[in-house]
Amino acid sequence: MAVLKKMLLWGSENQWLKYHVPNYRFMQKAVKRFMPGEKLEDALREAQAFNTKKISSIFTYLGENITDLSEAESVTKHYLEVLDKISEKNLPTEISLKLTQIGLDLSVERTFENFKSIVQKSHDQKNQVWIDMEGSAYTDLTIDFYRRIKLSYENVGLCLQAYLYRTDADISNLLELFPKIRLVKGAYKEPPAIAFKRKKDVDQNFFKLAKKLLKASQQGGIRAAFATHDIKLITKIENFAKEMNLSRENLEFQMLFGIKTAEQTRLSDEGYKLAVLIAYGDAWFPWYMRRLAERPANLTFVLKNLFTS
Ligand SMILES: Cc1cc2nc3c(=O)[nH]c(=O)nc-3n(C[C@H](O)[C@H](O)[C@H](O)COP(=O)(O)OP(=O)(O)OC[C@H]3O[C@@H](n4cnc5c(N)ncnc54)[C@H](O)[C@@H]3O)c2cc1C
């Protein structure tokens, strides 16, 4: 399984596969399990449905490592339109984006300007923007970027990855900013020199960091969201929050569209704060390969679609 995971993560970074594989119909059909469609309208439709179940949502327009700044401008423009649509429809929907999708590989300053326009509009609409965390080559840049934008804007959150050894120290250093942090396990191919490799160790570190964030958030001003589908871990966090006398509406979980839907319903029905991240757009290949790597058994869906197409 570890070899398969490695191969899938390698595939997620392969340029040839990225341009060719999405053309296959069976892949287009298989990816539908994790995204309602490629259009913004598809995401809006699902967000409305979640809203009727008191589940909020987060939109991600798929794309990363763009190679032309004009592309970064059009992604920025797209997110500004998305914020308008969310506001028009009065949806409890935030947005989450990758800095390399708005130019980080090309110009930090242009990326900052692009991001600032998104976060300003979101601020005007009383909304929030999340910054995704990408591979470790971007960790320092992304955290520095977050520190800089957080000086001027409250409404911005950052994703941090529990598989990295450094994350404990990163959280300690960021606490002075009263951050909004989404904790995840981490989805990229990282070497053992910087990241826990065994699931057991990643899970243990996730729980340790979750406790640290919950304790810090008790002092106020900090938002912590636990983005995982790991039911054992969720239960441990629920129990810890109970011991802290933290009310359910103050404990926030986030999950991906199409994964552990029964658990999504349970958390929401029991009064926890839950947001489902809905991804859309046609640049889904690297993102989808990371979803396959998280659970290589997902490949059976791909194969099923191959044989039924
Ligand atoms: C809202 C959200 C935002 C995220 N943002 C980032 C980010 O910015 N940067 C980043 O590196 N990672 C991000 N991730 C991905 C994250 O790092 C993990 O790779 C992913 O959530 C799987 O880990 P897990 O915590 O669910 O635990 P796991 O131990 O991997 O999974 C627990 C169980 O959940 C189910 N499950 C998990 N993944 C899948 C899947 N793909 N398909 C089917 N079942 C599955 C399985 O039943 C599995 O046994 C995000 C995840 C979420 C939910």
The ligand as a Tripos MOL2 file, in Angstrom:
@<TRIPOS>MOLECULE
LIG
   53    58     1     0     0
SMALL
NO_CHARGES

@<TRIPOS>ATOM
      1 C1        -11.2590   20.7110    4.5930 C.3       1 LIG1
      2 C2         -9.9320   20.0850    4.2440 C.ar      1 LIG1
      3 C3         -8.9160   20.8990    3.7850 C.ar      1 LIG1
      4 C4         -7.6680   20.3480    3.4850 C.ar      1 LIG1
      5 N1         -6.6470   21.1650    3.0900 N.ar      1 LIG1
      6 C5         -5.4000   20.6610    2.9650 C.ar      1 LIG1
      7 C6         -4.2840   21.5010    2.6890 C.ar      1 LIG1
      8 O1         -4.4200   22.7180    2.5400 O.2       1 LIG1
      9 N2         -3.0610   20.9300    2.6170 N.ar      1 LIG1
     10 C7         -2.8530   19.5840    2.7810 C.ar      1 LIG1
     11 O2         -1.7070   19.1240    2.7390 O.2       1 LIG1
     12 N3         -3.9080   18.7570    2.9840 N.ar      1 LIG1
     13 C8         -5.1600   19.2590    3.0850 C.ar      1 LIG1
     14 N4         -6.2140   18.4100    3.3230 N.ar      1 LIG1
     15 C9         -6.0150   16.9430    3.1900 C.3       1 LIG1
     16 C10        -5.4630   16.3110    4.4630 C.3       1 LIG1
     17 O3         -4.1190   16.6730    4.6550 O.3       1 LIG1
     18 C11        -5.5300   14.7760    4.3930 C.3       1 LIG1
     19 O4         -4.7310   14.3260    3.3370 O.3       1 LIG1
     20 C12        -6.9220   14.2130    4.1800 C.3       1 LIG1
     21 O5         -7.8680   14.9100    4.9430 O.3       1 LIG1
     22 C13        -6.9830   12.7220    4.5970 C.3       1 LIG1
     23 O6         -6.5910   12.5640    5.9140 O.3       1 LIG1
     24 P1         -7.5990   12.2630    7.1340 P.3       1 LIG1
     25 O7         -7.2930   13.2680    8.1880 O.co2     1 LIG1
     26 O8         -8.9860   12.2220    6.6790 O.co2     1 LIG1
     27 O9         -7.0990   10.9080    7.7330 O.3       1 LIG1
     28 P2         -6.8330    9.4760    7.0990 P.3       1 LIG1
     29 O10        -6.2240    8.6620    8.1860 O.co2     1 LIG1
     30 O11        -6.1090    9.6030    5.8230 O.co2     1 LIG1
     31 O12        -8.2930    8.9720    6.7900 O.3       1 LIG1
     32 C14        -9.2020    8.5810    7.7860 C.3       1 LIG1
     33 C15       -10.3230    7.8410    7.0830 C.3       1 LIG1
     34 O13       -11.0730    8.7610    6.2550 O.3       1 LIG1
     35 C16       -11.3890    8.1570    5.0180 C.3       1 LIG1
     36 N5        -10.6880    8.8970    3.9480 N.ar      1 LIG1
     37 C17        -9.6620    9.7530    4.0750 C.ar      1 LIG1
     38 N6         -9.3050   10.2260    2.8760 N.ar      1 LIG1
     39 C18       -10.0900    9.6240    1.9910 C.ar      1 LIG1
     40 C19       -10.1920    9.6930    0.5780 C.ar      1 LIG1
     41 N7         -9.3930   10.4680   -0.1580 N.pl3     1 LIG1
     42 N8        -11.1350    8.9370   -0.0250 N.ar      1 LIG1
     43 C20       -11.9720    8.1390    0.6930 C.ar      1 LIG1
     44 N9        -11.9150    8.0380    2.0330 N.ar      1 LIG1
     45 C21       -10.9910    8.7730    2.6670 C.ar      1 LIG1
     46 C22       -10.9310    6.7280    5.0850 C.3       1 LIG1
     47 O14       -12.0110    5.9300    5.5430 O.3       1 LIG1
     48 C23        -9.8270    6.7580    6.1190 C.3       1 LIG1
     49 O15        -9.6520    5.5450    6.7660 O.3       1 LIG1
     50 C24        -7.4580   18.9440    3.6310 C.ar      1 LIG1
     51 C25        -8.4940   18.1410    4.1220 C.ar      1 LIG1
     52 C26        -9.7110   18.6910    4.4370 C.ar      1 LIG1
     53 C27       -10.7810   17.8070    4.9690 C.3       1 LIG1
@<TRIPOS>BOND
     1     1     2 1
     2     2     3 ar
     3     2    52 ar
     4     3     4 ar
     5     4     5 ar
     6     4    50 ar
     7     5     6 ar
     8     6     7 ar
     9     6    13 1
    10     7     8 2
    11     7     9 ar
    12     9    10 ar
    13    10    11 2
    14    10    12 ar
    15    12    13 ar
    16    13    14 ar
    17    14    15 1
    18    14    50 ar
    19    15    16 1
    20    16    17 1
    21    16    18 1
    22    18    19 1
    23    18    20 1
    24    20    21 1
    25    20    22 1
    26    22    23 1
    27    23    24 1
    28    24    25 2
    29    24    26 1
    30    24    27 1
    31    27    28 1
    32    28    29 2
    33    28    30 1
    34    28    31 1
    35    31    32 1
    36    32    33 1
    37    33    34 1
    38    33    48 1
    39    34    35 1
    40    35    36 1
    41    35    46 1
    42    36    37 ar
    43    36    45 ar
    44    37    38 ar
    45    38    39 ar
    46    39    40 ar
    47    39    45 ar
    48    40    41 1
    49    40    42 ar
    50    42    43 ar
    51    43    44 ar
    52    44    45 ar
    53    46    47 1
    54    46    48 1
    55    48    49 1
    56    50    51 ar
    57    51    52 ar
    58    52    53 1
@<TRIPOS>SUBSTRUCTURE
     1 LIG1         1 GROUP 0 **** ****
